[in-house]
Amino acid sequence: MRTVILSAALAASLGLAAQQTMVKPYQPSPGASVTQTVGNSTVKIDYSRPGVKGRAIWGDLVPFGEVWRTGANNATVITFSDPVKVGGKDLAAGSYAFFAIPGPKTWTLIFNKNAKQWGAYDHKASEDALRVEATPVALAQPEEYLNYSIHLKSLESLRVELAWEKVSVGFDVTLDTPGLYWAYLEKTLAGAGAGEHLPFLQGARYCLNNNVHLDKGMEWIDRSLKAKEVYGNLETKARLLEKTGRKAEALAALQKAIDLATAAKTPQADLDGLAKTKAEWSR
């Protein structure tokens, strides 16, 4: 007996009962995604990966001078969790259909506000949020399947690359990672409960470790200590005091941290570290 597999739409049109067995279609251009997180911000690319399959790609399968979906199936989607600059130009947070107009020497890269599109057939220039120019380069090693990569250049700079066949093209993304993280931290701690010691300790340690907003760090560590005294927040308070030149107060807080750590049977390595810090501050 022969089994026929029907789509849901076709089954409905034929008046068949619901709950038909469905089979996922075979994808010759498999889906993929790549994500890079920096600070509290994320850049994500969702796309499908067509293969070369012996075909002529540039100027042929992908014509020059026409809008291309930069992948297969649905339009490639790039999502920025926070505002960024692309090629030095501002782009708001959100998801964008990523298109390109390839050329032999120059490409136009397009970020379109309508992220949910099949291919580039319904692309409207009026919905473009940003266009930037890019220069294609020859690949040392050919890529059979289209590939996207996100390279972390620094904590405030990324490089996105599209590579397929013998060509690569890309663009730079920059973002204010410290500013964005600070805004996240302030918002998060503004909603923390008065009885929670850990979030305020984490906020204070960020200030201490990065030598920023030390006054706010002191405020947060005091709130942490008010919620619960543990040797970790006492040590952090001591280090904030020492960093701001209040050494006598710092030593007193550090000694209290040592006493609590000893009573809590903290590992000897941690106790040794606290003792070493006390010796250094006492010179």
BALUMGU-850411 format. One record per residue (C-alpha): residue in three letters; x negated, y, z negated. Coordinates in steps of 0.25 Angstrom, whole numbers. Layout:
N
ALA,X,Y,Z;
...
This chain:
283
MET,0,0,0;
ARG,-5,14,4;
THR,-6,25,-7;
VAL,-3,39,-3;
ILE,-8,50,-11;
LEU,0,63,-11;
SER,-2,77,-15;
ALA,7,83,-26;
ALA,13,93,-15;
LEU,15,82,-5;
ALA,22,73,-15;
ALA,31,84,-19;
SER,34,87,-5;
LEU,38,72,-3;
GLY,47,72,-15;
LEU,38,62,-22;
ALA,38,60,-37;
ALA,28,68,-46;
GLN,16,62,-53;
GLN,10,57,-40;
THR,-4,52,-42;
MET,-14,63,-37;
VAL,-28,61,-32;
LYS,-38,72,-33;
PRO,-43,75,-19;
TYR,-57,72,-15;
GLN,-65,84,-14;
PRO,-77,85,-4;
SER,-80,98,-10;
PRO,-81,95,-25;
GLY,-78,106,-35;
ALA,-88,111,-44;
SER,-91,122,-54;
VAL,-102,129,-60;
THR,-102,138,-73;
GLN,-112,146,-80;
THR,-110,152,-94;
VAL,-118,164,-99;
GLY,-115,170,-112;
ASN,-100,169,-113;
SER,-98,171,-98;
THR,-96,160,-88;
VAL,-97,160,-73;
LYS,-90,148,-66;
ILE,-89,143,-51;
ASP,-79,133,-47;
TYR,-81,128,-32;
SER,-81,116,-23;
ARG,-93,111,-16;
PRO,-92,108,-1;
GLY,-103,100,5;
VAL,-111,104,18;
LYS,-109,90,24;
GLY,-118,93,36;
ARG,-110,105,40;
ALA,-115,119,44;
ILE,-111,128,32;
TRP,-115,143,34;
GLY,-109,150,45;
ASP,-101,137,49;
LEU,-93,130,38;
VAL,-94,142,30;
PRO,-93,154,41;
PHE,-101,166,39;
GLY,-93,179,37;
GLU,-80,172,31;
VAL,-75,170,16;
TRP,-79,157,11;
ARG,-75,150,-2;
THR,-89,147,-6;
GLY,-85,132,-9;
ALA,-74,123,-5;
ASN,-59,121,-8;
ASN,-55,132,-18;
ALA,-63,145,-18;
THR,-75,144,-27;
VAL,-71,151,-40;
ILE,-81,159,-48;
THR,-77,163,-63;
PHE,-83,173,-71;
SER,-79,173,-86;
ASP,-84,188,-88;
PRO,-87,200,-79;
VAL,-99,199,-71;
LYS,-107,205,-60;
VAL,-109,198,-47;
GLY,-120,203,-38;
GLY,-120,216,-47;
LYS,-105,218,-45;
ASP,-94,217,-56;
LEU,-85,205,-56;
ALA,-74,203,-66;
ALA,-72,190,-74;
GLY,-64,180,-67;
SER,-63,169,-57;
TYR,-66,172,-42;
ALA,-65,165,-29;
PHE,-79,165,-24;
PHE,-80,167,-9;
ALA,-91,171,1;
ILE,-93,176,15;
PRO,-106,169,19;
GLY,-115,175,29;
PRO,-129,172,35;
LYS,-136,182,27;
THR,-126,188,17;
TRP,-114,182,9;
THR,-102,190,3;
LEU,-98,183,-10;
ILE,-84,186,-14;
PHE,-77,185,-28;
ASN,-62,184,-26;
LYS,-52,186,-37;
ASN,-43,175,-32;
ALA,-50,163,-38;
LYS,-40,153,-34;
GLN,-41,151,-19;
TRP,-43,139,-9;
GLY,-55,142,-1;
ALA,-56,156,5;
TYR,-43,156,13;
ASP,-36,166,4;
HIS,-47,175,1;
LYS,-43,189,0;
ALA,-54,200,0;
SER,-44,209,-8;
GLU,-46,199,-19;
ASP,-61,199,-19;
ALA,-67,204,-32;
LEU,-81,205,-28;
ARG,-90,203,-16;
VAL,-105,202,-16;
GLU,-116,200,-6;
ALA,-125,188,-7;
THR,-137,183,2;
PRO,-137,168,5;
VAL,-150,160,4;
ALA,-155,147,9;
LEU,-156,135,0;
ALA,-168,127,-2;
GLN,-160,115,-3;
PRO,-147,113,4;
GLU,-134,111,-5;
GLU,-125,101,1;
TYR,-113,105,-8;
LEU,-110,119,-11;
ASN,-116,123,-25;
TYR,-114,135,-35;
SER,-124,137,-46;
ILE,-125,148,-56;
HIS,-139,152,-61;
LEU,-141,158,-74;
LYS,-151,169,-72;
SER,-149,176,-86;
LEU,-139,177,-96;
GLU,-133,189,-88;
SER,-135,184,-74;
LEU,-131,172,-65;
ARG,-133,168,-51;
VAL,-122,161,-43;
GLU,-127,153,-31;
LEU,-119,146,-20;
ALA,-127,135,-12;
TRP,-122,127,-1;
GLU,-129,121,11;
LYS,-142,129,13;
VAL,-137,142,8;
SER,-136,149,-6;
VAL,-129,162,-10;
GLY,-127,168,-24;
PHE,-124,180,-33;
ASP,-128,185,-46;
VAL,-119,186,-58;
THR,-122,195,-70;
LEU,-114,197,-83;
ASP,-116,205,-96;
THR,-117,192,-104;
PRO,-121,199,-117;
GLY,-110,209,-116;
LEU,-100,198,-112;
TYR,-104,189,-123;
TRP,-104,200,-133;
ALA,-89,204,-129;
TYR,-86,189,-131;
LEU,-92,188,-144;
GLU,-85,200,-150;
LYS,-72,196,-145;
THR,-74,182,-150;
LEU,-78,186,-164;
ALA,-67,197,-165;
GLY,-57,185,-165;
ALA,-65,176,-175;
GLY,-59,174,-188;
ALA,-64,180,-201;
GLY,-67,166,-207;
GLU,-76,161,-195;
HIS,-90,163,-198;
LEU,-96,156,-185;
PRO,-91,165,-174;
PHE,-97,177,-181;
LEU,-110,170,-184;
GLN,-111,167,-169;
GLY,-108,181,-166;
ALA,-119,186,-176;
ARG,-129,177,-170;
TYR,-127,182,-156;
CYS,-130,196,-161;
LEU,-142,191,-168;
ASN,-148,182,-158;
ASN,-146,193,-147;
ASN,-149,205,-155;
VAL,-137,212,-151;
HIS,-125,218,-159;
LEU,-132,215,-173;
ASP,-122,224,-180;
LYS,-111,215,-175;
GLY,-119,203,-178;
MET,-120,207,-192;
GLU,-105,210,-193;
TRP,-102,196,-187;
ILE,-112,189,-196;
ASP,-105,196,-208;
ARG,-92,191,-204;
SER,-98,177,-202;
LEU,-103,177,-216;
LYS,-90,182,-222;
ALA,-83,170,-216;
LYS,-93,160,-221;
GLU,-108,161,-225;
VAL,-117,150,-219;
TYR,-132,151,-218;
GLY,-130,153,-203;
ASN,-123,166,-204;
LEU,-132,171,-216;
GLU,-144,168,-207;
THR,-138,176,-196;
LYS,-135,187,-205;
ALA,-149,187,-210;
ARG,-155,188,-196;
LEU,-146,199,-192;
LEU,-150,207,-205;
GLU,-165,204,-202;
LYS,-163,209,-187;
THR,-157,222,-192;
GLY,-168,224,-202;
ARG,-161,221,-215;
LYS,-172,210,-219;
ALA,-169,210,-234;
GLU,-154,207,-231;
ALA,-158,197,-220;
LEU,-167,189,-230;
ALA,-156,189,-240;
ALA,-146,183,-230;
LEU,-156,173,-225;
GLN,-159,168,-239;
LYS,-144,166,-241;
ALA,-144,159,-228;
ILE,-155,150,-232;
ASP,-148,147,-245;
LEU,-135,143,-238;
ALA,-143,135,-228;
THR,-150,127,-239;
ALA,-137,124,-246;
ALA,-130,119,-233;
LYS,-142,110,-231;
THR,-146,116,-218;
PRO,-156,108,-210;
GLN,-170,111,-215;
ALA,-174,117,-201;
ASP,-164,128,-203;
LEU,-168,131,-217;
ASP,-183,132,-213;
GLY,-179,142,-202;
LEU,-171,151,-212;
ALA,-183,150,-221;
LYS,-193,154,-210;
THR,-184,166,-207;
LYS,-184,170,-221;
ALA,-199,169,-222;
GLU,-201,178,-210;
TRP,-191,188,-215;
SER,-198,189,-228;
ARG,-212,193,-223;
